[in-house]
C-alpha cells in the first residue's frame, strides 16, 4: 500500500510503500530539505537529525549571528543558486531586472489518491486511484510570485517514484525559465558507480561505467532528439552491486528531446542528481498567469541488484506508461521489405515477398521507405504523403487489400517530421522548415526538419496521414526520424521565445502521435529514428515498441539489447532476423543465432524469404512456430540478465513466465574456442521446489538446482569433436526451454 504521511509538528513528509521510503522536510528558511531515499524504514514524526548543520570555513550563511545554516552544506530537494548554495540549481529564473536569484519557500501541500495527467506530455499513469498516491508541494518565490508545484507519485508495490514540476507565474511581470529540472535529489555520499547507456548510430545503448568522484559528470543531448549517443537513463550503483544483489538507483526521464542528467559531487562528497530538459539553449518566457510543465522523471530503488531495478522499470513502463490496444498483446511477427529491396521495388515484387512470408507463418507485411511522391532515392519526396502511382498503380489501398487477401496484416513507413527540398510540400512552404535567418541551412540525409512547433505544420501532416490510414487497410505504422535538428529557429516565434523552439517541437511530435493514436486506436505504432536515435520513455507512451537499432547483426545486437533491457521492457525492443552477410557489419552469422537473439524482442524478418534455401525456409518456419508459442513469455515474462556481453565472450539472459512454470534461456558465444573449460550458468526466477524438464536434452532438475548449481552449458568444444556431433562455430547460440513437470 502506498502511503504519504505529513507530520505537522516537524513539517516532515514521508512517502513509503512496501519497498521504499522517501523523506523530505520543510527547513527553517522555508526551502525543502532532502532527508532520505532508500529501503523502506519505519515512520516516525521526527527525522530532523538528518539535517546536518555545522560551521565550516569559507561558507556563507543565511541568518545573522548564525554559522550553521548554509544551503551549501544542506541536502535539498529543489535547490536554487546564489543564496549560499554554489552548486548547480534545479531551477533558474531570469527576472525583468536581470536578477537570477530566487527564494522558493513552502506554501502548502496536497495529498491525493491516484496520479494526475501532465498536460501535453507523456507520463506514467494509474488505472485505479488505489494504485498510487501523489503529493503536491507548492513553493513560492515571494518577489516574483512564481509558484512551483512539485509532484511526487509513489506507486503501490513498486519501488518507484515519479516526479515533475509545474511552474505558474502569479506575478505581474514576465520571467524567463532558464533551467527547470524535473528532478533534483541530494544524496549523502558519493560511494557509487555511475552507469550510462551510450553509443552512436548502429551501436546504441552500450553499458558504460565510471566511478563517481568529486566534480561533475553528465549525459545529455542537444540534438533535438534524445539521441543515439546518450539515452535519457542513468544508474547509480554501489561498487559491489551486481545483477543479482546490491544497492542501486535508476533515473529515467520520460522525454524525447534535449535533456541532461547530471551528478555533481561536492568536496564534502554529497552527490546532487538533476534530470530534466537540457538548460543549454533553453529559455522559456513565462508571462503573467502562464504555466509551464516539466517532463516527468522516474526514480527506481533496489537493494537486490540491477535485475530487480530493471524489472521494476519493465513493469511500470510496460503496463503504466505504454498504453492502448497493443500494450498487453503479443506483437505480430512481421516481414519488413527495407533490406530486401531498399528503393528498388514494384507492387508485384512486394506481393511476392509477402506471399512467401505468409507461407512461413509471418503475420504482418511492412512496406518501408519509397512508396510516396517522387521518392526514388533519399534526395526527394519527403513530405508528399501520397502514393506513387507508378510503383503502386492502385495506391496504398490497393496494395493493402492484396496483402490482406493473403491472410496477413499490412503496415506502412512514414517520416512525418521531415521534408526534402525536392518535394511539393517544400516548394509550397519553404518557411516551414527550421532554419535561422541569414544563415546557411544544414541537411542530414538530404532532408530538412519541419517546424513542428507550428500547429499549421502539424495539422498539414496529420491531414495527409489521416487520409491514408482512413482509406487503406493499415494495421501498423513505423514512424521514422532520420536526422537531428540544426539551425534551430522558428519563423513563427518572436526573438524572446526562440529558446522555446526545441521543446515546442517535441510537444508538436507528441501532439501528432496523440491525435493519430486516438483516431486509430488499434493501429500498432513503432517508433524509429535511424534505428535507436529516439528510443526513450517519451515515445513509449504513444508507440509500445521501437526499432532498437539499424544494426540487425546478431552479435552487435547482444550488446544493444542487453543495454536496452536495463530500463526498457522486452516487448518494446524491435528485433529482426536479417540477411547475411549483414548489411551493417558484413558478418555471416548462423540463421539460428539470428533468431535466438531476435526472440527476445518483438521479432520479425528483414529480408526476402524467397532467396533462402528450402532447408533455411524449414528452419524459418520452425522459428516462427516457436515464437508464436512462447512470445507471451519472451515479451511479457520476467526478464533476467545472467552474463554480460560487455564482460566476456558469452552472453546469457532468460525470461520466466508469471506462474514460473516455463522459462526460456538464451545462451550466446561470440568466438569459438578449443578444449575449453567446463561451463555452467546460474539461473534466476524459478520456483525452487518445482522440477523442470530441459526440453532439448530431456534432463530434469529442480529450480533450486538450476539457480544454485547452475545450468550446464559445456559443449563439444571442451574436447575433441566426436564424429557424430555437429561442431560448434563462431557466433554460436542455443535456446534452453525449461518446463515444469506435472507432479
C-alpha positions in Angstrom: 0.0 0.0 0.0 1.4 3.4 -1.0 1.3 6.0 1.8 2.2 9.6 2.2 2.3 11.0 5.8 2.8 14.6 6.8 3.9 15.3 10.3 2.7 18.8 11.1 4.9 19.2 14.2 8.2 18.7 12.3 6.9 19.6 8.8 8.1 16.3 7.5 6.8 14.3 4.6 7.3 10.5 4.5 6.4 8.7 1.2 6.6 5.0 1.6 5.3 1.6 0.4 6.3 -2.0 0.9 9.7 -1.4 -0.6 10.9 2.2 -0.4 10.9 5.3 1.8 11.3 9.0 0.6 11.6 11.7 3.3 11.7 15.4 2.9 11.3 18.2 5.4 10.4 21.9 5.3 13.6 23.7 6.5 13.7 26.7 8.8 14.0 29.1 5.8 11.0 27.5 4.0 13.1 25.5 1.5 12.7 21.8 1.2 15.4 19.5 2.6 16.1 16.0 1.4 16.5 13.6 4.3 16.3 10.1 3.0 15.7 7.9 -0.1 16.2 4.2 0.1 14.9 1.0 1.5 11.6 1.3 3.5 12.0 2.3 7.1 9.5 2.8 9.9 7.6 6.0 10.0 8.0 8.4 12.9 7.4 12.1 13.4 10.9 13.4 13.6 13.8 12.7 11.3 15.4 16.2 11.7 18.6 14.7 13.0 19.4 14.0 9.3 19.6 17.8 8.7 23.3 18.1 9.5 24.4 21.7 10.2 28.0 22.5 11.2 30.1 25.7 10.8 32.7 25.5 8.0 35.3 27.9 6.8 34.7 29.9 3.6 30.9 29.3 3.9 28.1 31.9 3.5 25.2 31.8 5.9 21.5 32.7 5.7 20.9 34.2 9.1 22.8 36.9 11.1 24.7 35.6 14.1 24.3 32.0 12.9 27.2 30.0 11.4 25.4 26.7 10.9 22.6 27.2 8.4 24.1 27.3 4.9 22.4 25.9 1.8 25.9 24.9 0.5 26.0 22.2 3.1 22.4 21.1 3.5 20.9 18.4 1.3 18.0 19.9 -0.6 15.0 18.9 -2.6 14.7 21.6 -5.3 17.6 24.0 -4.9 18.3 27.4 -6.2 21.7 29.1 -6.9 23.2 32.1 -5.3 21.7 32.3 -1.8 24.6 30.4 -0.1 24.4 27.4 -2.4 27.1 27.4 -5.1 26.2 24.1 -6.8 24.1 23.7 -10.0 20.5 24.5 -9.2 17.3 22.8 -10.1 15.7 26.0 -11.3 16.9 29.3 -12.6 14.6 32.2 -13.2 15.7 35.3 -15.1 13.7 38.4 -14.0 12.9 41.7 -15.6 15.6 43.5 -13.6 18.3 41.0 -14.7 18.5 39.1 -11.4 18.6 35.3 -11.3 18.2 35.0 -7.6 15.1 33.1 -6.4 13.9 32.0 -2.9 11.2 29.3 -3.3 9.5 28.7 0.1 7.0 26.2 1.2 3.4 27.4 0.9 1.1 24.4 1.1 0.7 20.8 0.1 -2.0 18.4 -1.0 -2.1 14.6 -0.8 -4.3 12.8 -3.2 -5.2 9.3 -4.4 -4.0 8.2 -7.9 -1.9 10.3 -10.2 -2.8 13.4 -12.3 -2.1 13.7 -16.0 0.5 16.0 -17.4 -0.9 18.4 -20.0 0.6 17.7 -23.5 3.3 15.3 -22.1 3.8 11.6 -21.8 3.8 10.3 -18.3 3.2 7.2 -16.2 -0.5 6.7 -15.1 -2.8 4.7 -13.0 -6.0 2.9 -14.0 -7.3 2.9 -10.4 -6.7 5.6 -7.8 -5.7 2.8 -5.3 -2.6 2.1 -7.4 -0.7 5.2 -6.2 -0.7 8.3 -4.1 0.5 11.8 -5.1 2.0 14.6 -3.1 1.9 18.1 -4.5 4.1 20.6 -2.6 3.6 24.2 -3.5 6.6 26.5 -3.2 6.6 30.2 -4.0 9.2 32.9 -4.7 7.8 36.0 -2.8 9.5 38.6 -5.0 8.4 37.3 -8.5 5.4 35.5 -7.3 6.4 32.5 -9.4 4.9 29.3 -7.9 6.3 25.8 -8.4 4.2 22.7 -7.8 6.4 19.7 -7.0 4.7 16.5 -7.9 5.7 13.2 -6.3 3.8 9.9 -7.1 4.6 6.7 -5.2 3.2 3.5 -6.6 1.8 0.7 -4.6 4.1 -2.3 -4.6 6.8 -0.8 -6.8 10.0 0.9 -5.6 9.4 3.8 -8.0 8.7 7.5 -7.5 7.6 9.7 -10.4 8.4 13.4 -10.2 7.7 16.6 -12.2 7.2 20.3 -11.6 4.6 22.8 -12.8 5.6 26.5 -12.8 2.9 29.2 -12.6 3.7 32.9 -12.9 1.3 34.6 -10.5 3.1 37.9 -10.6 2.6 40.8 -13.0 5.8 40.8 -14.9 7.2 38.1 -17.3 10.1 35.9 -16.3 12.3 33.5 -18.2 12.8 29.9 -17.1 16.4 29.2 -17.9 16.5 25.9 -16.1 13.6 23.8 -14.9 14.7 20.3 -13.8 12.1 17.6 -13.5 14.0 16.1 -10.6 16.7 17.0 -8.1 17.9 15.0 -5.2 20.9 15.3 -2.9 22.4 12.0 -1.7 24.6 11.9 1.4 27.6 10.2 -0.1 29.4 9.5 -3.4 30.2 5.8 -3.0 28.6 4.9 -6.3 29.5 3.7 -9.8 27.8 5.8 -12.4 26.3 3.7 -15.3 25.0 5.1 -18.5 23.8 3.8 -21.9 25.8 5.4 -24.7 27.0 4.8 -28.2 26.2 6.0 -31.8 24.2 5.0 -34.8 24.2 1.2 -35.0 25.8 0.7 -31.6 23.2 2.3 -29.3 22.9 1.9 -25.6 26.2 0.2 -24.7 26.7 0.0 -21.0 29.4 2.4 -19.7 30.6 2.6 -16.1 32.7 5.1 -14.2 33.5 5.6 -10.5 31.7 8.7 -9.2 34.2 11.3 -7.9 34.2 14.9 -6.8 33.2 17.1 -9.7 30.6 16.8 -12.4 29.6 14.0 -14.7 26.6 14.2 -17.1 24.9 12.8 -20.1 22.9 14.9 -22.4 21.5 15.7 -25.8 21.5 19.0 -27.7 20.4 17.4 -30.9 16.6 17.9 -30.6 16.1 14.2 -30.1 17.1 12.0 -27.2 19.8 10.6 -29.5 21.8 7.5 -30.3 24.6 9.0 -28.3 23.2 9.0 -24.8 19.9 7.5 -23.6 17.9 9.6 -21.0 18.6 7.0 -18.3 21.3 6.7 -15.7 22.1 4.3 -12.8 24.0 4.8 -9.5 25.1 1.5 -8.1 27.3 0.6 -5.2 30.7 -0.7 -6.2 29.8 -4.2 -5.1 26.4 -4.3 -6.9 25.8 -7.0 -9.4 22.8 -8.1 -11.5 21.7 -10.3 -8.5 22.5 -8.2 -5.4 23.4 -4.8 -4.1 22.0 -1.3 -3.8 21.1 0.6 -7.0 19.1 3.7 -8.0 17.9 4.2 -11.6 16.9 7.6 -13.0 14.8 7.8 -16.2 13.4 10.9 -18.0 10.2 10.5 -19.9 11.1 12.8 -22.7 12.3 12.7 -26.3 14.1 16.0 -26.8 17.1 17.8 -25.4 17.9 16.5 -21.9 20.5 16.5 -19.2 21.1 14.0 -16.4 23.9 15.1 -14.1 25.7 14.1 -10.9 27.5 16.9 -9.1 29.7 15.7 -6.2 30.8 18.5 -4.0 34.1 18.5 -2.0 32.2 17.1 1.0 31.1 14.1 -1.0 27.4 15.0 -1.2 26.0 13.9 -4.6 23.4 16.0 -6.3 21.4 14.4 -9.1 19.4 16.6 -11.5 17.4 15.4 -14.5 15.3 17.3 -17.0 15.3 19.4 -20.1 18.8 20.5 -21.1 19.3 24.1 -19.8 21.7 24.8 -22.6 19.7 26.8 -25.2 16.5 26.5 -23.2 14.7 29.8 -22.4 11.0 29.7 -21.7 9.2 33.0 -21.4 6.6 32.8 -18.7 4.2 35.7 -19.0 1.9 36.6 -16.1 -0.6 33.9 -15.4 1.1 31.4 -17.8 2.1 27.9 -16.8 5.0 25.6 -17.7 5.0 21.8 -17.1 8.3 19.9 -17.0 8.5 16.4 -18.3 8.3 13.5 -15.8 11.3 11.7 -14.3 11.1 8.4 -12.6 13.4 7.1 -9.8 13.6 3.4 -9.0 15.4 2.0 -5.9 16.5 -1.6 -5.3 18.7 -3.3 -2.7 18.6 -6.5 -4.8 20.7 -5.7 -7.8 20.4 -4.4 -11.3 17.9 -7.1 -12.5 15.4 -6.1 -9.8 15.7 -2.4 -10.7 15.2 -3.3 -14.4 12.2 -5.5 -13.7 10.6 -2.5 -11.8 11.1 -0.3 -14.9 9.8 -3.1 -17.1 6.6 -3.5 -15.1 6.0 0.2 -14.7 6.8 1.2 -18.3 5.2 -1.8 -19.9 1.9 -1.6 -18.0 1.6 2.1 -16.8 3.5 4.1 -19.4 2.7 2.2 -22.7 -1.0 2.5 -23.4 -3.7 1.2 -25.7 -4.8 -1.8 -27.6 -1.3 -3.3 -28.0 0.0 -2.7 -24.6 -0.6 -6.2 -23.2 -0.9 -8.1 -26.5 1.8 -10.2 -28.0 3.2 -8.5 -31.0 2.7 -9.7 -34.6 5.6 -11.4 -36.4 6.4 -9.1 -39.3 8.4 -9.0 -42.5 9.8 -5.6 -43.5 10.9 -5.1 -47.1 13.6 -2.4 -46.5 16.8 -4.5 -46.5 15.2 -6.8 -49.1 14.6 -4.1 -51.7 15.5 -0.6 -50.4 14.0 1.8 -53.1 14.0 -0.8 -55.8 10.6 -2.4 -55.8 7.3 -2.8 -57.6 3.9 -3.8 -56.3 4.4 -7.3 -57.9 7.7 -7.7 -56.1 6.2 -6.7 -52.7 3.3 -9.1 -53.1 5.8 -11.9 -54.0 7.8 -11.2 -50.8 4.7 -11.1 -48.7 3.3 -14.3 -50.1 6.5 -16.2 -49.2 6.4 -14.6 -45.7 2.8 -15.8 -45.3 3.8 -19.3 -46.3 6.3 -19.3 -43.5 3.8 -18.1 -40.9 4.5 -14.3 -40.9 1.5 -12.2 -39.8 2.3 -8.7 -40.9 4.0 -7.3 -44.0 5.5 -3.8 -43.7 6.3 -1.5 -46.7 9.2 0.7 -45.7 10.5 3.9 -47.4 9.9 4.7 -51.1 6.2 4.4 -51.6 5.2 8.1 -51.9 5.7 11.2 -54.0 8.8 11.1 -56.2 10.7 9.1 -53.7 13.1 7.2 -55.9 16.1 8.0 -53.6 16.7 9.8 -50.3 17.0 13.1 -52.2 13.3 13.7 -52.8 9.7 13.2 -51.8 9.6 13.5 -48.0 6.6 15.5 -47.0 4.5 14.4 -50.0 2.5 11.7 -48.3 0.5 10.4 -51.3 1.3 7.1 -53.0 3.5 6.9 -56.1 1.1 5.5 -58.7 3.9 4.4 -61.0 5.1 1.9 -58.3 1.7 1.3 -56.8 -1.0 1.6 -59.5 -3.9 1.3 -57.1 -2.1 3.1 -54.3 -1.7 2.0 -50.7 -5.3 1.0 -50.5 -4.8 -1.4 -53.4 -1.6 -2.9 -52.1 -3.1 -3.3 -48.5 -6.1 -5.1 -49.9 -3.8 -7.6 -51.8 -1.7 -8.2 -48.6 -4.9 -8.7 -46.5 -6.2 -11.1 -49.2 -3.1 -13.3 -48.5 -4.3 -13.5 -44.9 -1.8 -11.0 -43.5 -2.0 -7.5 -42.0 -0.3 -4.6 -43.7 2.0 -1.9 -42.2 3.5 1.3 -43.6 6.5 3.5 -43.1 6.3 7.3 -42.5 8.8 10.0 -41.7 6.3 12.8 -40.7 8.7 15.3 -39.3 10.9 15.7 -42.4 10.9 17.1 -45.9 13.2 17.3 -48.9 13.7 20.4 -50.9 12.8 18.4 -53.9 9.1 18.0 -52.8 5.8 19.6 -53.4 5.5 20.4 -49.7 8.8 22.3 -49.6 8.1 24.2 -52.8 4.7 25.3 -51.4 6.0 26.1 -47.9 9.8 26.8 -47.8 9.3 28.7 -44.5 8.0 25.5 -42.8 11.5 24.1 -42.0 13.6 25.0 -39.0 16.2 27.5 -40.2 17.9 30.6 -38.9 17.6 33.8 -40.9 20.7 34.8 -42.9 22.5 31.6 -42.0 23.2 28.5 -44.2 20.9 25.6 -43.7 22.4 22.2 -43.0 20.9 18.9 -44.3 21.0 15.4 -42.9 20.4 12.6 -45.4 19.5 15.3 -47.9 16.5 16.2 -45.7 15.3 19.1 -43.5 13.3 19.3 -40.3 9.8 20.6 -40.4 8.9 23.2 -37.8 6.6 21.1 -35.5 6.4 24.0 -33.1 3.9 25.4 -35.5 0.3 24.0 -35.3 -0.4 24.5 -39.0 2.6 22.3 -39.9 1.4 19.5 -37.6 -2.1 19.9 -38.9 -1.0 19.5 -42.5 1.0 16.4 -41.9 -1.9 14.9 -39.8 -4.3 15.6 -42.6 -2.2 13.6 -45.1 -1.5 10.7 -42.7 -5.1 10.5 -41.6 -6.3 10.3 -45.2 -4.1 7.3 -46.0 -4.9 5.5 -42.7 -8.6 6.1 -43.2 -8.7 4.9 -46.9 -6.3 1.8 -46.7 -6.2 -1.3 -44.5 -3.3 -0.3 -42.3 -2.6 -2.2 -39.1 0.9 -0.9 -38.2 2.9 2.3 -38.7 6.7 2.6 -38.5 7.4 6.2 -37.6 10.9 7.2 -38.6 13.1 10.2 -37.9 16.4 10.3 -39.7 18.2 13.4 -38.7 18.8 15.7 -35.7 18.0 19.5 -35.6 20.4 22.2 -36.7 19.9 25.9 -37.1 17.0 25.7 -34.6 14.8 28.8 -35.2 11.1 29.2 -35.9 9.8 31.8 -38.2 6.6 31.9 -36.2 8.0 32.9 -32.8 9.5 36.3 -31.7 13.1 36.7 -30.7 12.4 36.4 -26.9 10.8 33.0 -27.5 13.4 31.3 -29.7 14.7 29.4 -26.7 11.4 27.5 -26.6 11.6 26.0 -30.1 13.3 22.7 -29.2 10.7 21.9 -26.5 7.8 23.2 -28.6 9.0 20.9 -31.4 8.8 17.8 -29.2 5.3 18.9 -28.0 4.3 19.0 -31.6 5.6 15.5 -32.2 3.6 14.3 -29.1 0.5 16.1 -30.4 0.7 14.3 -33.7 1.2 11.0 -32.0 -1.7 11.6 -29.7 -4.1 12.6 -32.5 -3.2 9.6 -34.6 -3.3 7.0 -31.8 -6.6 8.4 -30.7 -8.1 8.3 -34.2 -6.7 4.8 -35.0 -6.5 3.0 -31.6 -5.9 -0.4 -33.0 -3.0 0.5 -35.2 0.3 -0.7 -33.8 2.8 2.2 -33.8 6.5 1.5 -33.8 8.9 4.4 -33.2 12.2 4.7 -35.1 14.9 7.3 -35.5 17.6 5.9 -37.8 17.3 3.0 -35.5 17.6 3.9 -31.8 18.1 7.7 -32.0 14.9 8.3 -30.1 14.4 5.1 -28.2 13.1 6.7 -25.0 10.2 6.5 -22.5 8.5 9.6 -24.0 7.7 7.7 -27.2 6.8 4.5 -25.4 3.7 6.3 -24.2 2.5 6.5 -27.8 4.3 3.6 -29.5 4.6 0.5 -27.4 7.6 -0.7 -29.3 10.6 0.9 -31.0 13.2 -0.1 -33.6 16.2 -0.6 -31.3 18.9 -0.1 -33.8 19.5 -0.1 -37.6 22.2 -2.7 -36.8 20.4 -6.0 -37.2 23.6 -8.1 -36.8 23.0 -10.7 -34.2 26.4 -10.3 -32.5 26.1 -6.5 -32.3 22.5 -6.8 -31.1 23.7 -8.7 -28.0 25.2 -5.5 -26.5 22.4 -3.3 -27.9 19.6 -5.4 -26.4 21.4 -6.1 -23.2 21.9 -2.4 -22.5 18.4 -1.5 -23.6 16.9 -4.0 -21.2 18.4 -2.0 -18.3 15.3 0.2 -18.5 13.0 -0.8 -21.3 10.6 -3.8 -21.3 11.4 -6.6 -23.8 8.1 -6.0 -25.5 9.3 -2.6 -26.6 12.5 -3.8 -28.3 12.2 -4.1 -32.1 14.4 -7.0 -33.2 14.5 -8.8 -36.6 16.3 -11.6 -38.4 18.2 -10.1 -41.3 20.2 -11.3 -44.3 23.8 -12.4 -44.2 26.3 -11.0 -44.9 24.8 -8.4 -42.6 24.2 -5.0 -44.2 25.8 -3.1 -41.4 28.9 -5.1 -40.4 29.0 -7.7 -43.3 29.3 -10.5 -40.8 28.0 -14.0 -41.5 26.1 -15.5 -38.6 24.1 -18.7 -38.4 20.4 -18.4 -39.1 19.6 -20.0 -35.7 21.7 -17.4 -33.9 20.0 -14.5 -35.7 16.6 -15.8 -34.5 17.8 -16.7 -31.0 18.8 -13.1 -30.4 15.7 -11.6 -32.1 13.3 -13.8 -30.0 14.0 -11.5 -27.0 12.1 -8.6 -28.6 9.2 -8.1 -30.9 10.6 -10.5 -33.6 10.4 -10.3 -37.3 12.3 -10.7 -40.6 14.2 -8.0 -42.6 14.9 -9.9 -45.8 13.3 -11.5 -48.8 12.5 -15.1 -47.8 12.3 -16.1 -51.4 16.1 -16.0 -51.5 16.5 -18.6 -48.8 17.1 -22.3 -49.5 14.5 -24.9 -48.8 16.5 -26.0 -45.7 16.6 -22.4 -44.5 12.8 -22.0 -45.1 12.1 -25.1 -43.0 14.2 -23.5 -40.2 12.4 -20.2 -40.5 9.0 -21.9 -40.2 10.3 -23.6 -37.1 11.5 -20.3 -35.7 8.1 -18.7 -36.3 6.3 -21.6 -34.7 8.5 -21.4 -31.6 8.0 -17.6 -31.4 4.2 -17.9 -31.6 4.1 -20.5 -28.9 6.4 -18.6 -26.4 6.2 -14.9 -27.4 4.0 -14.0 -24.4 6.7 -15.3 -22.1 9.5 -13.8 -24.1 7.9 -10.3 -24.4 6.0 -10.1 -21.1 7.6 -12.6 -18.7 10.1 -11.6 -16.1 13.5 -10.9 -17.8 16.9 -11.7 -16.2 20.3 -10.8 -17.4 22.8 -13.5 -16.4 26.1 -12.9 -18.2 27.1 -9.7 -19.9 28.5 -9.3 -23.4 30.4 -6.3 -22.0 32.4 -8.6 -19.7 33.2 -11.7 -21.6 32.7 -13.9 -24.7 29.4 -15.3 -23.6 26.0 -13.6 -23.1 23.1 -15.3 -21.2 19.7 -14.0 -20.4 16.3 -15.6 -19.7 12.6 -14.9 -19.5 10.3 -16.6 -16.9 6.5 -17.0 -17.1 4.4 -15.3 -14.4 3.5 -18.7 -13.0 7.1 -19.8 -13.1 6.2 -23.0 -15.0 8.1 -22.1 -18.1 11.4 -20.4 -18.7 13.3 -19.6 -22.0 17.1 -19.2 -21.6 19.2 -17.6 -24.4 22.9 -18.6 -24.5 25.3 -16.9 -26.9 29.0 -17.2 -27.6 30.8 -14.8 -29.9 34.0 -16.7 -30.7 34.6 -20.4 -30.6 37.4 -22.0 -28.6 39.1 -25.3 -28.4 39.4 -27.6 -25.4 37.5 -25.0 -23.4 36.8 -25.2 -19.7 33.6 -26.7 -18.4 30.9 -24.1 -18.1 27.6 -23.5 -16.3 25.3 -20.5 -15.6 23.2 -20.0 -12.5 19.6 -19.2 -13.5 17.2 -16.9 -11.8 13.5 -16.5 -11.1 12.5 -20.2 -11.0 10.4 -21.9 -8.3 13.0 -23.7 -6.2 10.6 -26.5 -5.4 9.5 -27.2 -9.0 11.0 -30.0 -11.1 11.8 -28.6 -14.6 12.4 -30.6 -17.7 15.0 -29.3 -20.1 13.1 -29.9 -23.4 16.2 -30.0 -25.5 18.2 -32.8 -23.7 15.3 -34.3 -21.6 17.2 -33.8 -18.3 15.3 -32.9 -15.1 16.4 -30.5 -12.4 14.7 -28.7 -9.5 14.6 -25.0 -9.6 16.9 -24.7 -6.6 19.5 -26.8 -8.5 19.4 -24.6 -11.6 19.6 -21.4 -9.5 22.4 -22.6 -7.2 24.3 -25.2 -9.1 23.6 -23.9 -12.5 22.6 -25.0 -16.0 25.4 -26.9 -17.7 26.4 -25.2 -20.9 29.5 -27.1 -21.7 29.6 -28.3 -25.4 31.8 -30.3 -27.7 34.4 -27.5 -27.8 35.5 -28.8 -24.4 37.5 -31.6 -26.2 37.8 -33.4 -29.5 34.6 -33.2 -31.5 33.1 -36.7 -31.8 32.5 -37.9 -35.4 28.7 -37.9 -35.0 28.5 -34.5 -33.4 27.8 -31.2 -35.1 30.8 -29.0 -34.4 30.3 -25.5 -32.9 31.4 -22.4 -34.7 31.9 -18.8 -34.1 28.7 -16.9 -33.2 27.1 -20.0 -31.6 23.9 -19.9 -29.6 21.4 -22.1 -28.0 17.9 -21.8 -26.6 17.1 -23.8 -23.5 13.4 -24.4 -22.9 12.5 -25.4 -19.3 9.0 -26.6 -18.5 7.6 -27.6 -15.1 6.9 -31.3 -14.7 3.4 -32.3 -13.7 3.6 -33.7 -10.1 
